[in-house]
Every structure is written in C-alpha cells, then in structure tokens.
Amino acid sequence: MAKAKSKAQQKAAGAALSAKRGETKVGDLQGASKQMYDSMSEEELDEMASTDRSDLPETADDD
C-alpha cells in the first residue's frame, strides 16, 4: 500500500476518502483528489490519508 509522500498528497487523499464515504460531494473534488477518487480504493485512500504528517514535506519532489 502507498503512504503519502507529501502533506499535499495526504490532504488530497483525505478529500477523496471523504467523497468515497459519502461525507462530501464528488463534484467538489478537483485535481489530484479527483484522480485519486477515480483510481484508488477506499482502503488505499484511508492508508494514504492516515500517513503521519509530521515528517512530510509540503510537496513531493518529482525525482
């Protein structure tokens, strides 16, 4: 399973997870969160969204 590589990715996963669970509207998703909603399972999103943020950079490097 994938862990978030940045705070931005973790936040997008949380938004997508909220929509998967019916807590927010799918139509409110944009960009990465919309792509995650379409391509990842609730379990995958949950793991990525629950990644500890304390050691994550704001954004991931594109290495």
C-alpha positions, 0 to 999 in steps of 0.5 A: 500500500502507498503512504503519502509522500507529501502533506499535499498528497495526504490532504488530497487523499483525505478529500477523496476518502471523504467523497468515497464515504459519502461525507462530501460531494464528488463534484467538489473534488478537483485535481489530484483528489479527483484522480485519486477518487477515480483510481484508488480504493477506499482502503488505499485512500484511508492508508494514504490519508492516515500517513503521519504528517509530521515528517512530510514535506509540503510537496513531493519532489518529482525525482 
